[in-house]
Amino acid sequence: MKGLFAEGFRLMRERFAVYALFALGSAIAAWFVLPRIDLYDVIANHPMRLVSTPPVSVVLIFALVALFFILPSAMRGIEPGFRMTGVRVGITVAAIVGVGAVTELGYVFAVIPGIIIAVLLSQALVGALLRVRSEASPRDIVPTLIGSMRGSVALTRAHFVSTLGIIVASLAILLVPFTIVMLALLVLGVRVPPSLVVMTPILFMTFIYFECVRYALIVRWYRRLTLA
């Protein structure tokens, strides 16, 4: 974990102008919805609709888009010349959807199989991005994804417990601070609605920083597994 949080700042600085623009966009969205949103009513009567309620939904959408800027920054820790191409964007989407679908299938049978599958396939995304070349075509996406899933199983099978620990740590690194800031946003948004204009960009930038830290940890672990 040495230097991990400093590395998160370094990754964040690489595309800081982009993230700042997204943060500004989330603040503008909050400003526009202020007259039409009642967070207290949503929380009290429709809590499941919270994630689809602006400005929270705007932050989540921007966070999803920002992933495609965070990933290449983190991947350059393994491959210095790495850049995100159209095919690699397709690989990323396919890996997230494919691994998610297989993991969910495991959860259908029981929690334990779902956890096992999640751990075994946890390195598939990084592996897929490294396998595919910049000049690859869309028809390479499926075979690359299948190969990366097999590679992930091969890497993690002998390091299952430690990989599970890394996954838990990486999720805690992101979710704990993000949840704390989200709760602060909701409390202040109910008590002082205009505070949403300030809290939404803070929430977004909290996600960006800790997602950078999380992917720095994931990339480090992938590199260690390959060396092992």
C-alpha positions as CSV (number, residue, x, y, z in Angstrom):
1,M,0.0,0.0,0.0
2,K,3.1,2.2,0.1
3,G,2.7,5.3,-2.0
4,L,-0.7,4.2,-3.2
5,F,-2.6,7.3,-2.2
6,A,0.1,9.5,-3.7
7,E,-0.2,7.5,-6.9
8,G,-3.9,8.2,-6.9
9,F,-3.2,11.9,-7.0
10,R,-0.7,11.4,-9.8
11,L,-3.3,9.6,-11.9
12,M,-5.9,12.2,-11.1
13,R,-3.6,15.0,-12.2
14,E,-3.1,13.4,-15.7
15,R,-6.7,14.2,-16.7
16,F,-7.6,16.8,-14.1
17,A,-8.9,19.3,-16.6
18,V,-11.4,16.7,-17.8
19,Y,-12.5,15.8,-14.3
20,A,-12.9,19.4,-13.4
21,L,-15.1,19.9,-16.4
22,F,-17.3,17.0,-15.3
23,A,-17.4,18.4,-11.8
24,L,-18.5,21.8,-13.1
25,G,-21.2,20.0,-15.2
26,S,-22.5,18.3,-12.1
27,A,-22.7,21.6,-10.2
28,I,-24.6,23.2,-13.1
29,A,-27.0,20.2,-13.2
30,A,-27.6,20.7,-9.4
31,W,-28.3,24.4,-10.0
32,F,-30.9,23.7,-12.6
33,V,-32.8,21.1,-10.7
34,L,-32.8,23.0,-7.4
35,P,-36.3,24.5,-7.9
36,R,-37.8,21.1,-8.9
37,I,-36.2,18.7,-6.4
38,D,-37.2,17.7,-2.9
39,L,-34.6,15.4,-1.5
40,Y,-36.5,14.9,1.7
41,D,-39.5,13.6,-0.2
42,V,-37.4,11.3,-2.3
43,I,-35.5,9.9,0.7
44,A,-38.7,9.5,2.8
45,N,-41.1,8.1,0.2
46,H,-39.1,6.9,-2.8
47,P,-35.6,5.9,-1.5
48,M,-35.0,3.5,-4.4
49,R,-35.4,6.4,-6.9
50,L,-32.4,8.3,-5.3
51,V,-29.8,7.1,-7.8
52,S,-32.1,8.2,-10.7
53,T,-32.7,11.6,-9.1
54,P,-30.6,14.6,-10.4
55,P,-28.0,15.6,-9.4
56,V,-27.0,12.1,-8.0
57,S,-27.7,10.5,-11.4
58,V,-25.6,13.1,-13.2
59,V,-22.7,12.4,-10.9
60,L,-23.0,8.6,-11.5
61,I,-23.2,9.1,-15.3
62,F,-20.1,11.4,-15.3
63,A,-18.3,8.8,-13.1
64,L,-19.0,6.1,-15.6
65,V,-17.6,8.2,-18.5
66,A,-14.6,9.2,-16.3
67,L,-13.7,5.5,-16.0
68,F,-12.5,5.6,-19.6
69,F,-10.0,8.3,-18.6
70,I,-8.9,6.7,-15.3
71,L,-8.2,3.3,-16.8
72,P,-5.6,4.3,-19.4
73,S,-3.8,6.4,-16.7
74,A,-3.6,3.4,-14.4
75,M,-2.7,1.0,-17.2
76,R,0.4,3.1,-18.1
77,G,1.8,1.7,-14.8
78,I,2.3,-1.5,-16.7
79,E,2.5,-0.4,-20.3
80,P,3.9,3.2,-20.4
81,G,2.7,3.8,-24.0
82,F,-0.9,2.6,-23.3
83,R,-3.7,4.6,-24.9
84,M,-7.4,4.1,-25.0
85,T,-8.6,3.3,-28.5
86,G,-12.1,2.5,-29.8
87,V,-11.4,-1.2,-29.7
88,R,-10.2,-0.9,-26.1
89,V,-13.3,1.0,-25.2
90,G,-15.3,-1.9,-26.6
91,I,-13.1,-4.4,-24.7
92,T,-13.7,-2.5,-21.5
93,V,-17.5,-2.5,-21.9
94,A,-17.5,-6.2,-23.0
95,A,-15.3,-7.1,-20.0
96,I,-17.5,-5.3,-17.5
97,V,-20.7,-6.7,-18.9
98,G,-19.3,-10.2,-19.5
99,V,-17.6,-10.6,-16.2
100,G,-20.6,-9.0,-14.5
101,A,-23.0,-11.4,-16.2
102,V,-21.0,-14.5,-15.3
103,T,-20.6,-13.4,-11.7
104,E,-24.3,-12.7,-11.4
105,L,-25.0,-16.2,-12.7
106,G,-22.8,-17.5,-9.9
107,Y,-24.8,-15.5,-7.4
108,V,-28.0,-17.0,-8.8
109,F,-26.9,-20.4,-7.5
110,A,-25.5,-19.1,-4.2
111,V,-23.4,-16.3,-2.7
112,I,-20.2,-18.4,-2.4
113,P,-20.0,-19.4,-6.1
114,G,-20.6,-15.8,-7.1
115,I,-17.7,-14.6,-4.9
116,I,-15.4,-17.4,-6.3
117,I,-16.2,-16.4,-9.8
118,A,-15.7,-12.7,-9.1
119,V,-12.3,-13.4,-7.6
120,L,-11.2,-15.7,-10.4
121,L,-12.2,-13.2,-13.1
122,S,-11.1,-10.1,-11.3
123,Q,-8.0,-9.6,-13.5
124,A,-9.9,-10.1,-16.8
125,L,-10.3,-6.5,-17.6
126,V,-6.6,-5.5,-17.1
127,G,-5.6,-8.7,-19.0
128,A,-7.9,-7.9,-21.9
129,L,-6.6,-4.4,-22.2
130,L,-3.0,-5.6,-22.3
131,R,-3.8,-8.4,-24.8
132,V,-5.4,-6.3,-27.4
133,R,-3.2,-4.2,-29.6
134,S,-3.9,-0.6,-30.6
135,E,-4.4,-1.7,-34.3
136,A,-6.9,-4.5,-33.3
137,S,-10.3,-4.6,-35.0
138,P,-13.7,-5.1,-33.4
139,R,-13.7,-8.8,-34.3
140,D,-10.9,-9.3,-31.9
141,I,-13.0,-8.3,-28.9
142,V,-14.7,-11.6,-28.2
143,P,-11.6,-13.9,-28.5
144,T,-9.6,-11.3,-26.5
145,L,-12.2,-11.3,-23.7
146,I,-12.3,-15.1,-23.6
147,G,-8.5,-15.4,-23.5
148,S,-8.4,-12.7,-20.7
149,M,-10.9,-14.6,-18.6
150,R,-8.9,-17.8,-18.9
151,G,-5.7,-15.8,-18.1
152,S,-7.4,-14.3,-15.0
153,V,-8.3,-17.7,-13.7
154,A,-4.8,-18.9,-14.2
155,L,-3.3,-15.9,-12.4
156,T,-5.7,-15.9,-9.4
157,R,-6.3,-19.6,-8.8
158,A,-3.1,-20.1,-6.8
159,H,-3.5,-16.7,-5.0
160,F,-7.3,-16.8,-4.3
161,V,-7.3,-15.6,-0.7
162,S,-4.9,-12.7,-1.3
163,T,-6.7,-11.7,-4.4
164,L,-10.0,-11.7,-2.5
165,G,-8.3,-9.4,0.1
166,I,-7.2,-7.0,-2.6
167,I,-10.7,-6.9,-4.1
168,V,-12.3,-6.2,-0.7
169,A,-9.6,-3.5,0.1
170,S,-10.1,-1.9,-3.4
171,L,-13.9,-1.7,-2.9
172,A,-13.5,-0.3,0.6
173,I,-11.1,2.3,-0.7
174,L,-13.8,3.6,-3.0
175,L,-17.1,2.9,-1.3
176,V,-16.3,4.1,2.3
177,P,-15.3,7.7,1.5
178,F,-17.9,7.9,-1.4
179,T,-20.7,6.8,1.0
180,I,-19.6,9.3,3.6
181,V,-19.6,12.2,1.2
182,M,-22.9,10.9,-0.3
183,L,-24.5,10.9,3.2
184,A,-23.2,14.5,3.8
185,L,-24.7,15.5,0.4
186,L,-28.1,14.1,1.4
187,V,-28.1,15.6,4.9
188,L,-27.0,19.0,3.7
189,G,-29.3,18.8,0.6
190,V,-32.3,18.3,2.8
191,R,-31.4,21.0,5.3
192,V,-29.8,23.5,2.9
193,P,-30.8,22.7,-0.7
194,P,-28.5,25.2,-2.3
195,S,-25.6,23.2,-0.8
196,L,-26.1,20.6,-3.6
197,V,-24.3,23.0,-6.0
198,V,-21.2,22.6,-3.9
199,M,-21.6,19.0,-2.7
200,T,-22.2,17.4,-6.1
201,P,-18.8,18.3,-7.6
202,I,-17.2,17.3,-4.2
203,L,-19.0,13.9,-4.5
204,F,-17.8,13.5,-8.1
205,M,-14.2,14.4,-7.3
206,T,-14.2,12.1,-4.3
207,F,-15.2,9.3,-6.7
208,I,-12.5,10.2,-9.2
209,Y,-9.7,10.3,-6.6
210,F,-10.5,7.1,-4.8
211,E,-11.3,5.3,-8.1
212,C,-7.8,6.3,-9.2
213,V,-6.4,4.9,-6.0
214,R,-8.4,1.7,-6.5
215,Y,-7.2,1.1,-10.0
216,A,-3.6,1.9,-9.0
217,L,-4.0,-1.0,-6.5
218,I,-5.6,-3.3,-9.0
219,V,-2.8,-2.7,-11.6
220,R,-0.2,-3.2,-8.9
221,W,-1.7,-6.5,-8.0
222,Y,-2.0,-7.6,-11.6
223,R,1.7,-6.9,-12.1
224,R,2.6,-8.8,-8.9
225,L,0.5,-11.8,-10.1
226,T,2.2,-11.9,-13.4
227,L,5.6,-11.8,-11.8
228,A,4.6,-14.6,-9.4
